[in-house]
Amino acid sequence: MKKVFCGSIMFLTGMISIAILLAGSMANDWTVDGRLSSFWTLSNYGLLPALYIFIAVSLIGIGIAVWGIFDENKK
């Protein structure tokens, strides 16, 4: 149960962080060919590594949660 809880919290934290980064990048007026581009804005600010880290945290979190669900070592 602890693995499921920890993994769920990690997944939620990663997803909220990704949403904040993407929403914050769209708050700027920078456009590419007349279109707003969140990835272009993130790369200009140097925040793409942070985005990749948050994606990794989310994937690790969902992995831990699934591992906790199917764990054979139940008491």
Residue frames as qw, qx, qy, qz and C-alpha x, y, z in Angstrom:
[[0.000, 0.885, 0.465, 0.000, 0.00, 0.00, 0.00],
 [0.324, -0.764, 0.095, 0.550, 2.88, 2.35, 0.73],
 [0.387, -0.089, 0.594, 0.700, 4.27, 1.86, -2.78],
 [0.163, 0.642, 0.663, 0.349, 0.93, 2.66, -4.35],
 [0.178, -0.923, -0.268, 0.211, 0.58, 5.82, -2.27],
 [0.398, -0.595, 0.302, 0.629, 4.15, 6.97, -2.92],
 [0.358, 0.127, 0.677, 0.631, 3.88, 6.26, -6.64],
 [0.090, 0.778, 0.594, 0.183, 0.56, 8.06, -6.89],
 [0.236, -0.893, -0.079, 0.374, 1.93, 11.13, -5.15],
 [0.405, -0.367, 0.483, 0.684, 5.00, 11.13, -7.42],
 [0.285, 0.408, 0.710, 0.497, 2.79, 10.81, -10.50],
 [0.037, -0.893, -0.449, 0.011, 0.50, 13.61, -9.33],
 [0.343, -0.759, 0.117, 0.541, 3.46, 15.85, -8.51],
 [0.393, -0.119, 0.597, 0.689, 4.99, 15.30, -11.94],
 [0.189, 0.592, 0.682, 0.385, 1.73, 15.95, -13.77],
 [0.138, -0.927, -0.289, 0.196, 1.01, 19.14, -11.83],
 [0.386, -0.598, 0.298, 0.636, 4.55, 20.37, -12.51],
 [0.343, 0.159, 0.678, 0.631, 4.19, 19.65, -16.23],
 [0.069, 0.783, 0.591, 0.180, 0.85, 21.46, -16.33],
 [0.248, -0.878, -0.085, 0.400, 2.30, 24.50, -14.57],
 [0.397, -0.358, 0.473, 0.701, 5.26, 24.64, -16.95],
 [0.252, 0.345, 0.713, 0.556, 3.10, 24.33, -20.05],
 [0.044, -0.866, -0.497, -0.030, 0.47, 26.80, -18.82],
 [0.328, -0.785, 0.042, 0.524, 3.13, 29.29, -17.77],
 [0.390, -0.156, 0.546, 0.725, 4.84, 29.09, -21.13],
 [0.165, 0.571, 0.670, 0.444, 1.59, 29.90, -22.91],
 [0.172, -0.855, -0.345, 0.347, 1.20, 33.08, -20.84],
 [0.299, -0.448, 0.306, 0.785, 3.90, 34.75, -22.95],
 [0.532, 0.716, 0.116, -0.436, 3.20, 36.52, -26.21],
 [0.108, -0.499, 0.733, 0.449, 5.96, 34.74, -28.15],
 [0.830, 0.385, 0.246, -0.319, 4.77, 33.12, -31.34],
 [0.365, -0.265, 0.750, 0.484, 6.28, 30.92, -34.05],
 [0.002, 0.149, 0.722, 0.676, 4.89, 31.67, -37.52],
 [0.418, -0.293, -0.167, -0.844, 1.87, 33.32, -35.96],
 [0.793, -0.345, -0.461, -0.198, 1.18, 30.42, -33.58],
 [0.456, -0.710, 0.431, -0.320, 1.85, 30.08, -29.89],
 [0.807, 0.207, -0.545, 0.091, 4.38, 27.37, -29.15],
 [0.676, -0.707, 0.143, -0.148, 4.91, 26.18, -25.60],
 [0.918, -0.110, 0.118, 0.361, 7.90, 24.00, -26.47],
 [0.503, 0.584, 0.004, 0.637, 9.63, 26.84, -28.28],
 [0.274, -0.833, 0.108, -0.468, 9.05, 29.12, -25.31],
 [0.852, -0.504, 0.137, 0.030, 10.35, 26.48, -22.90],
 [0.844, 0.155, 0.070, 0.509, 13.48, 25.99, -25.00],
 [0.238, 0.751, -0.048, 0.614, 14.12, 29.75, -25.09],
 [0.466, -0.763, 0.221, -0.389, 13.99, 29.90, -21.30],
 [0.275, 0.440, -0.831, 0.201, 16.06, 26.73, -20.98],
 [0.586, -0.207, 0.512, -0.593, 13.28, 24.82, -19.26],
 [0.808, 0.202, -0.437, -0.339, 13.13, 21.75, -21.50],
 [0.397, 0.214, -0.839, 0.304, 15.42, 19.75, -19.15],
 [0.290, -0.052, 0.604, -0.741, 13.02, 20.54, -16.30],
 [0.755, 0.157, -0.084, -0.631, 10.11, 19.34, -18.43],
 [0.697, 0.248, -0.669, -0.074, 11.94, 16.09, -19.17],
 [0.117, 0.180, -0.808, 0.549, 12.72, 15.60, -15.47],
 [0.517, 0.031, 0.389, -0.762, 9.05, 16.12, -14.55],
 [0.801, 0.213, -0.349, -0.437, 8.03, 13.61, -17.23],
 [0.507, 0.249, -0.800, 0.202, 10.53, 11.12, -15.80],
 [0.172, -0.116, 0.685, -0.698, 9.20, 11.67, -12.26],
 [0.708, 0.108, 0.090, -0.692, 5.67, 10.97, -13.52],
 [0.776, 0.254, -0.536, -0.214, 6.70, 7.81, -15.32],
 [0.296, 0.227, -0.825, 0.425, 8.68, 6.54, -12.33],
 [0.376, -0.071, 0.501, -0.776, 5.73, 7.33, -10.06],
 [0.815, 0.134, -0.094, -0.556, 3.24, 5.41, -12.18],
 [0.646, 0.293, -0.704, 0.037, 5.72, 2.54, -12.37],
 [0.050, 0.185, -0.782, 0.593, 6.05, 2.39, -8.59],
 [0.584, 0.014, 0.300, -0.754, 2.27, 2.55, -8.16],
 [0.837, 0.204, -0.347, -0.370, 1.69, -0.31, -10.60],
 [0.467, 0.288, -0.788, 0.279, 4.49, -2.30, -8.96],
 [0.207, -0.150, 0.652, -0.713, 2.81, -1.76, -5.58],
 [0.753, 0.070, 0.027, -0.654, -0.50, -3.02, -6.92],
 [0.904, 0.210, -0.338, -0.158, 0.95, -6.24, -8.28],
 [0.014, 0.592, -0.735, 0.330, 3.45, -6.85, -5.47],
 [0.751, -0.091, -0.644, -0.114, 3.51, -10.51, -4.44],
 [0.389, 0.035, -0.673, 0.628, 4.83, -9.74, -0.93],
 [0.444, -0.533, -0.123, -0.710, 1.49, -9.05, 0.73],
 [0.059, 0.173, -0.824, 0.537, 1.16, -9.68, 4.45]]
